[in-house]
């Protein structure tokens, strides 16, 4: 990519897309194409075809997706499958039709089998059953990986796939039902502190282990790979380090300043027992994360407090 390249960031208002946008702006890129979902429905084949024919982007970061935590994934199973398939099918196909130089498809670590060996290596894809609660989303993302590889194989398209671990950071989603575990815990501990609640109840046993990457670190990795990686298959993006949900909760409790108890509801599902990325492929390609979890959560919490103040002002 050069500084004058026409770059389309699909999902530029989301946590991932906005982080990529900030990174590219910091690097001196200025020729961006963006559309809100109100203007361009990426699920609509004709709208996407018209958009590509008009704009002719050079490079694409495909970060648009319908996302959410366990509750959202398990409740809106049809929407998670349909919406994500439509979005990625329309963008990938029209990228091919309009001669896009390079496309990066962003997936998720949930593509790996529930009981896959740890840490998760790229070659473990499709070697076992998926975690049931987010299976529709995972299947859509797997289809996106295979679609990129198929268009590369049949048409010579330089389409690459990256699989981030669990993400958090600026501009995160803090919806009480549709957010991921870290921002959901951050909001719950903050609200419990504000209301002087005696306890925060957390689903599951607290024993599952999860890996978390600051979204701005992901953006740096995406920028690096967009310039330096041109292979089929997929690349894991993560830290290579994980933490139990219990220890994560206690860390967030401390950062938010909540003084009450933490109670784990063992009747609720845990999800996959562990999801840790093997990031040796990424490390060998020349990139490593730099924002530690505690530092990142402090930055995210400050951003959350700013977000809450804006909401209250409205």
Secondary structure, 3 states (H helix, E strand, C coil): CCCCCCEEEECCCCHHHHHHHHHHHHCCCCCEECCCCCCCCCCCHHHHHHHHHHHCCCEEEECCCCCCCHHHHHHCHHHHHHHHHHHHHHHHHHHHHCCCCEEEEECCHHHCCCCCCCCECHHHCCCCCCCHHHHHHHHHHHHHHHHHHHHHHHHCCCEEEEEECEEECCCCCCCCCCCCHHHHHHHHHHHHHHHCCCEEEEECCCCCEECEEEHHHHHHHHHHHHHHCCCCCEEEECCCCCEEHHHHHHHHHHHHCCCCEEEEECCCCCCCCEECECCHHHHHHCCCCCCCHHHHHHHHHHHHHHHHHHHHHC
